[in-house]
C-alpha cells in the first residue's frame, strides 16, 4: 500500500484494539436482570481448561487458550486437523463427523493412522504442507477408481479405502475450470475481490442484483468473489456451493437435473462456451480433426480415443463411440 502522506511504501499490519472484558456474573435462573456473584474466566470443569484470574486481560486469555489447545498432552487438536486434511483429499475423513469426535460422532475407520498423522503434525510444528505431501504421495491416495466386486460386497462405502472413490469437482473449482478451459481465467492474485452484483439500499435493506456482462474483473478465481448473503450465484448454488453465512462441517453432494440444465442454459456457461469455441478456432484454424483433438486436450487433458467396430453388413456405416 502507498502512504497517503507521501512517505516511502512500507509493510502494512492489520491490528485490533484489545480491551479488558467486563466482569461476568452468574445469572440467577439465566435472567440477565438478576446477576449474582462474579465468576472468573475459564473452561468447563470436565475439560480442565487453563486457569485464569478474575481480571485476566483479553490478550492473556487468548494466549492461554491457544497454548492449552496445542499443549503436548492434548491429542484432540492434531487429530481434528489431520482428519480434516484427510477429508479434503478423500471426500470423507477417517472420522466421518469432522465436527464431532465425541460419543455422538462416528468411530475412526483407521485409528492408528489418524494417530500417526496427528503425531506427524506435532513433529512438524503444526505445519500443514508436510502432511499434505505425505498424503498425496501415499499409495492409497494414488489408487485408481477401478471397481472390485468382491471388495464392494465387503465394504460398499469404501471405508477401508480399497479403491479411489470418485469425487465431483466442487462448485468453485467447476467455475474456475470453465474459465481456464475457455482461456478467460484471470490469474491475478491478491488485492480486492470482484463484485458481480449491484447493491441498492431501500429503507435500510440492501438488495443485490446480479451483473451479467463481459468483464475481465468477473473472470478471476471464485475465491476472490464477494459473497453477499442476500444473493446467491445460480450456477454455484446448483452445484452445492454452501451458504457462506452458515458453517457446515461437510458439503452436501447432490445430483439433480438442474445441474445438467445449468451447464446447457446458464448465460455464464454459454458465454464461456463461445470463448472456448473461439479459442479452438484461433489455435488450430479450420482443421476439423485438429479442432476435435484440441477440444479434448483442453477439456479432458487427453486425446480423443475412438473405438471402431466392423462395418454393419446392412448399411456399411462405421459406428464410432468415445471410450470411457
Secondary structure per residue as TSV (DSSP state, phi and psi in degrees):
chain	resnum	aa	ss	phi	psi
A	1	X	-	360.0	152.9
A	2	X	-	-100.9	132.9
A	3	X	-	-68.4	137.0
A	4	X	T	-72.3	-21.9
A	5	X	T	-88.1	9.0
A	6	X	S	86.4	0.8
A	7	X	-	-74.5	170.2
A	8	X	-	-65.1	150.8
A	9	X	-	-66.8	136.6
A	10	X	-	-142.4	179.8
A	11	X	-	-67.7	150.7
A	12	X	-	-115.4	135.9
A	13	X	-	-123.4	133.7
A	14	X	-	-100.9	114.4
A	15	X	-	-126.5	159.2
A	16	X	-	-121.3	156.0
A	17	X	-	-86.7	126.8
A	18	X	-	-103.6	118.9
A	19	X	-	-104.6	159.5
A	20	X	-	-75.4	122.6
A	21	X	-	-64.3	151.1
A	22	X	-	-69.1	162.3
A	23	X	-	-69.3	136.3
A	24	X	E	-99.6	135.3
A	25	X	E	-115.1	150.6
A	26	X	E	-72.0	133.3
A	27	X	E	-100.8	127.8
A	28	X	G	-67.2	117.3
A	29	X	G	54.6	28.8
A	30	X	G	76.1	10.0
A	31	X	-	-85.9	115.6
A	32	X	T	-64.5	-16.1
A	33	X	T	-89.5	1.9
A	34	X	S	-128.1	66.6
A	35	X	E	-72.2	145.4
A	36	X	E	-113.4	-141.0
A	37	X	E	-69.0	154.9
A	38	X	E	-73.8	146.1
A	39	X	E	-123.3	144.2
A	40	X	-	-80.7	153.7
A	41	X	-	-65.8	150.6
A	42	X	-	172.7	-172.8
A	43	X	-	-113.3	176.8
A	44	X	-	-61.4	145.7
A	45	X	G	-58.6	-36.8
A	46	X	G	-66.5	-22.3
A	47	X	G	-92.0	-8.9
A	48	X	T	46.5	59.4
A	49	X	-	-70.9	176.1
A	50	X	-	-68.2	136.7
A	51	X	-	-69.2	139.7
A	52	X	-	-136.6	146.1
A	53	X	-	-81.4	165.4
A	54	X	T	-61.2	-39.6
A	55	X	T	-105.1	32.5
A	56	X	-	-62.2	127.1
A	57	X	-	-64.4	156.8
A	58	X	H	-60.5	-45.2
A	59	X	H	-64.4	-34.6
A	60	X	H	-68.0	-37.2
A	61	X	H	-62.4	-46.3
A	62	X	H	-64.1	-40.5
A	63	X	H	-65.1	-42.5
A	64	X	H	-64.6	-38.7
A	65	X	H	-65.0	-43.3
A	66	X	H	-63.1	-44.3
A	67	X	H	-66.4	-33.5
A	68	X	H	-68.4	-36.3
A	69	X	H	-65.9	-35.4
A	70	X	T	-108.9	20.0
A	71	X	-	-65.0	151.2
A	72	X	T	-59.9	-29.6
A	73	X	T	-92.4	15.6
A	74	X	-	-111.7	98.5
A	75	X	H	-80.8	-10.8
A	76	X	H	-67.8	-45.8
A	77	X	H	-59.5	-52.0
A	78	X	H	-65.0	-31.7
A	79	X	H	-64.8	-43.7
A	80	X	H	-63.8	-44.0
A	81	X	H	-64.8	-45.9
A	82	X	H	-62.2	-39.2
A	83	X	H	-65.6	-37.9
A	84	X	H	-67.6	-39.8
A	85	X	H	-61.1	-43.6
A	86	X	H	-62.1	-40.4
A	87	X	H	-61.7	-41.8
A	88	X	H	-67.5	-32.4
A	89	X	H	-83.0	-33.3
A	90	X	H	-110.4	-8.0
A	91	X	S	89.4	-22.5
A	92	X	S	-141.4	134.6
A	93	X	-	-77.3	165.6
A	94	X	S	-59.2	-36.4
A	95	X	S	-103.2	119.9
A	96	X	S	-67.7	-19.9
A	97	X	-	-106.8	88.0
A	98	X	T	-62.3	-22.8
A	99	X	T	-95.9	-0.3
A	100	X	-	-140.9	103.3
A	101	X	-	-102.8	14.5
A	102	X	S	-93.8	-158.8
A	103	X	T	-65.9	-29.5
A	104	X	T	-86.3	-6.0
A	105	X	S	-86.1	173.1
A	106	X	-	-82.3	157.9
A	107	X	-	-82.3	148.6
A	108	X	-	-67.2	139.9
A	109	X	S	-73.5	-29.2
A	110	X	-	-136.2	81.0
A	111	X	H	-57.2	-42.5
A	112	X	H	-67.8	-33.3
A	113	X	H	-67.4	-45.2
A	114	X	H	-66.5	-33.2
A	115	X	H	-67.3	-38.8
A	116	X	H	-66.9	-43.3
A	117	X	H	-61.4	-40.0
A	118	X	H	-64.5	-39.5
A	119	X	H	-66.5	-35.8
A	120	X	H	-67.7	-35.7
A	121	X	H	-63.6	-42.3
A	122	X	H	-66.9	-42.1
A	123	X	H	-62.0	-30.8
A	124	X	T	-98.5	22.7
A	125	X	T	55.6	42.2
A	126	X	T	64.4	20.4
A	127	X	-	-79.8	132.7
A	128	X	S	-84.4	-27.5
A	129	X	H	-59.3	-44.7
A	130	X	H	-59.9	-34.7
A	131	X	H	-72.3	-40.5
A	132	X	H	-57.5	-45.2
A	133	X	H	-63.1	-42.8
A	134	X	H	-62.7	-38.5
A	135	X	H	-70.6	-49.4
A	136	X	H	-72.4	-19.4
A	137	X	T	-92.8	-1.3
A	138	X	S	-76.2	157.3
A	139	X	T	-66.7	-34.6
A	140	X	T	-68.3	-34.6
A	141	X	T	-71.6	-31.7
A	142	X	T	-91.4	12.3
A	143	X	-	-66.7	157.0
A	144	X	-	-83.8	171.3
A	145	X	-	-92.7	14.9
A	146	X	-	-57.2	132.7
A	147	X	-	-82.5	143.0
A	148	X	-	-129.5	113.6
A	149	X	H	-62.4	-42.6
A	150	X	H	-64.2	-45.8
A	151	X	H	-64.6	-37.0
A	152	X	H	-64.4	-35.9
A	153	X	H	-65.4	-32.9
A	154	X	H	-86.2	-30.3
A	155	X	-	-147.7	77.7
A	156	X	T	-65.1	-31.8
A	157	X	T	-87.4	0.5
A	158	X	-	60.7	35.4
A	159	X	T	-69.5	-25.5
A	160	X	T	-90.3	3.0
A	161	X	-	60.0	51.3
A	162	X	S	-82.6	-9.6
A	163	X	S	-153.2	174.2
A	164	X	-	-83.5	117.5
A	165	X	-	-72.3	126.8
A	166	X	-	-60.7	139.3
A	167	X	-	-128.6	136.1
A	168	X	-	-83.1	150.9
A	169	X	-	-61.6	141.2
A	170	X	-	-68.8	160.4
A	171	X	H	-57.4	-44.2
A	172	X	H	-64.6	-42.0
A	173	X	H	-67.4	-33.4
A	174	X	H	-63.3	-46.2
A	175	X	H	-62.8	-43.5
A	176	X	H	-63.2	-36.4
A	177	X	H	-67.1	-41.4
A	178	X	H	-58.5	-41.7
A	179	X	H	-67.3	-42.0
A	180	X	H	-65.9	-44.5
A	181	X	H	-65.4	-37.5
A	182	X	H	-76.2	-10.2
A	183	X	T	81.8	14.0
A	184	X	-	-106.7	1.6
A	185	X	-	-63.7	125.0
A	186	X	B	-89.6	109.9
A	187	X	-	-89.2	14.9
A	188	X	-	-57.9	134.2
A	189	X	-	-109.9	144.9
A	190	X	S	73.9	-176.0
A	191	X	S	79.2	-176.2
A	192	X	-	-67.0	152.9
A	193	X	-	-78.2	-179.4
A	194	X	B	-105.7	148.4
A	195	X	-	-116.5	105.9
A	196	X	-	-95.0	31.2
A	197	X	E	-138.8	156.5
A	198	X	E	-103.5	146.2
A	199	X	E	-116.7	133.0
A	200	X	E	-133.6	134.5
A	201	X	E	-96.9	128.3
A	202	X	E	-130.1	97.6
A	203	X	T	56.2	44.8
A	204	X	T	87.8	-6.3
A	205	X	E	-105.4	128.9
A	206	X	E	-91.4	127.4
A	207	X	E	-111.0	140.3
A	208	X	E	-117.1	133.8
A	209	X	E	-123.0	128.7
A	210	X	E	-66.6	147.1
A	211	X	-	-103.7	124.4
A	212	X	-	-123.4	88.1
A	213	X	S	-156.8	167.5
A	214	X	-	-72.7	119.1
A	215	X	-	-159.9	123.0
A	216	X	G	-60.8	-25.2
A	217	X	G	-64.4	-33.0
A	218	X	G	-80.0	-4.1
A	219	X	G	-99.1	17.0
A	220	X	B	-77.9	167.2
A	221	X	-	-59.2	149.4
A	222	X	G	-63.3	-23.3
A	223	X	G	-62.8	-20.6
A	224	X	G	-94.5	7.1
A	225	X	B	-76.6	138.9
A	226	X	-	-76.3	125.6
A	227	X	-	-107.2	90.9
A	228	X	-	-75.3	138.7
A	229	X	T	-67.9	-26.7
A	230	X	T	-89.1	2.7
A	231	X	-	-145.1	122.8
A	232	X	-	-105.9	148.0
A	233	X	-	-75.5	126.0
A	234	X	H	-60.9	-43.1
A	235	X	H	-67.3	-49.0
A	236	X	H	-65.5	-39.0
A	237	X	H	-64.2	-37.7
A	238	X	H	-63.6	-33.4
A	239	X	T	-98.8	35.2
A	240	X	T	67.6	27.5
A	241	X	-	-68.2	125.0
A	242	X	-	-69.1	158.5
A	243	X	-	-68.4	120.6
A	244	X	T	-67.7	-13.0
A	245	X	T	-86.8	-2.8
A	246	X	S	-132.3	139.8
A	247	X	-	-85.4	138.6
A	248	X	-	-138.8	128.2
A	249	X	S	-68.1	-31.3
A	250	X	S	-135.8	146.8
A	251	X	-	-82.9	145.0
A	252	X	-	-75.2	142.6
A	253	X	-	-125.4	106.3
A	254	X	-	-118.8	162.1
A	255	X	-	-128.8	111.9
A	256	X	-	-133.3	158.3
A	257	X	H	-60.9	-26.1
A	258	X	H	-62.6	-28.9
A	259	X	H	-66.4	-45.3
A	260	X	H	-65.5	-40.1
A	261	X	H	-65.5	-35.9
A	262	X	H	-65.0	-39.7
A	263	X	H	-72.2	-15.8
A	264	X	H	-96.1	-32.4
A	265	X	H	-123.5	-13.7
A	266	X	-	-62.2	133.5
A	267	X	H	-61.3	-35.8
A	268	X	H	-64.1	-43.6
A	269	X	H	-66.6	-42.6
A	270	X	H	-62.9	-39.0
A	271	X	H	-63.5	-44.7
A	272	X	H	-71.0	-27.5
A	273	X	H	-63.4	-40.3
A	274	X	H	-65.2	-39.8
A	275	X	H	-66.7	-35.0
A	276	X	H	-63.2	-45.7
A	277	X	H	-63.9	-40.9
A	278	X	H	-65.0	-36.5
A	279	X	H	-64.4	-43.8
A	280	X	H	-64.2	-43.8
A	281	X	H	-61.0	-39.1
A	282	X	H	-70.4	-34.7
A	283	X	H	-85.7	-34.6
A	284	X	H	-124.3	10.6
A	285	X	T	61.5	-136.6
A	286	X	T	-102.8	13.7
A	287	X	-	-76.2	107.5
A	288	X	H	-63.7	-41.0
A	289	X	H	-62.4	-42.9
A	290	X	H	-67.7	-32.6
A	291	X	H	-64.4	-44.1
A	292	X	H	-62.7	-44.7
A	293	X	H	-63.3	-42.4
A	294	X	H	-67.7	-38.0
A	295	X	H	-62.0	-42.6
A	296	X	H	-65.8	-40.2
A	297	X	H	-63.0	-40.3
A	298	X	H	-73.2	-42.0
A	299	X	H	-83.6	-37.1
A	300	X	H	-118.0	-3.5
A	301	X	S	60.7	34.0
A	302	X	S	-157.8	165.8
A	303	X	-	-83.8	155.1
A	304	X	-	-68.1	131.6
A	305	X	-	-107.9	117.6
A	306	X	E	-106.2	132.1
A	307	X	E	-99.5	111.7
A	308	X	E	-95.4	137.7
A	309	X	-	-111.9	166.0
A	310	X	-	-67.4	149.6
A	311	X	-	-58.8	144.4
A	312	X	-	-71.4	132.4
A	313	X	T	-67.1	-14.9
A	314	X	T	-86.3	-46.1
A	315	X	T	-119.0	-8.0
A	316	X	-	70.7	10.6
A	317	X	-	-84.4	149.3
A	318	X	-	-99.3	111.0
A	319	X	-	-83.6	142.1
A	320	X	E	-133.3	140.5
A	321	X	E	-144.1	138.3
A	322	X	E	-63.5	140.3
A	323	X	-	-73.3	158.0
A	324	X	-	-83.3	360.0
